[in-house]
């Protein structure tokens, strides 16, 4: 399947049809949105707009979410219409992510390279119990700093949803060195890769590839067709070496709604 065909399937399954177990989905004439109780962040994941209605719909969504007292993110993809949708959101008061746009990268699992099918000498464990998420938190905080306590409640609850989330951790000398997780579209062909973080002293050790391979092999065993990742530049280079292809780019625009 070529990238343009994959992009059409991605929009249909991962943006229009996707459902989050802890959010309420609403399909409106021009947007598909997911509502999450504050302090969580609601999301507009897909829109069908043009130059004649974009500004009106933006203001309607601001008004709706303001009345609901729900802060939200509008995720804009490079191929969304109108082409200046991001600029229109900024003019309406949204704040774009300060980082470069994420590359949306897809691996067709029917074309998986041998590098991701081979066994690895690195110890990789699948996390199955909420208390084991402490190892994930340790890695994330070493890599990024800040507080990742939200992982306990959010990912802990997602582990309880059958088949929805798989979490993997690579270990070096018994210590957590790299982590990554997969969210499975339970009604589609895509599995989404997230995390992919390696502690600084273990970079270039093969831990990232070992965790990636574990997730690839599990997705194949479960009969999925595609793996998709929102990749930052560092991850983009690694994923490209393993056969992932860029199908579009995405930027998140945050509203300034105060839930109080």
C-alpha positions, 0 to 999 in steps of 0.5 A: 500500500502506498503512502497516500492510500495509507493516509486515507486509511489512517484518517478514517480509522485513527481520526474519524472512527477512533474511540478513547475508553475514558473520553466521550466521543462526539461526531458533529457536522464539521469536527470529531471531538473527544471530551475528557473531564477536567483537569484532563485535556479534551481533543478535536482530532479531525475536522472537515472545514474550508475557507468559508466556514473554518473561522465560524466553526473555530469560534463555535468550538471555543464557545462550546468548550468554554461553556463546558469549562473544558480545556482542549487541544485541536490537532492539526495535520499538514493535509487538513483544510483549509491550508492555513487552519493553524494560523486561523487557530492562532488568530483565535487565541490557540497556542501551538506546540513549541516543538517542531511538528510531529512526523506521522510515521507508519510501518506496513507490517507486511513489509517488516524488516528483518531487524525488527523480527530478530530476537534480542539479547537485551531483556525486555519485559511486558508490564502487566500490573499497575505497580510495575509502571513505577519503572516506566515513570523512572525512565520517563523522569530521567529522560525528560525531567518533570513529574510523570505521576499521571502515568499511574492513574491514566495508564493503570486504568488503560491496562485494565481495558482488555487488549488496549494497551501494552507496555514494555521496559528494557532492562540493563543490569536489572535497572529500567533503561528504556520504555515504550508502549502500544495503544491498539485500535480495537476496531481497526488495523492500526496500533499506535506507538508511544513513549520510546524513551531511553535513559541517557547512559544507555543510548546507542546500546540497542535498548530502543530497537529491542523495545521497538522490536517487541512491540512490532512482533506483538502487533504482528502476532495480534494480526494488525496491519500498521504501526503508527508513531507521532515521531520527534526528530530523534525518533524519526531518524531511528524509525526511518532506518527500520522501514517507517515512512512519513505520511504527514505531519501534525501540530497540537494547538492548545486552547486557553480555556480555564476549567475554573 
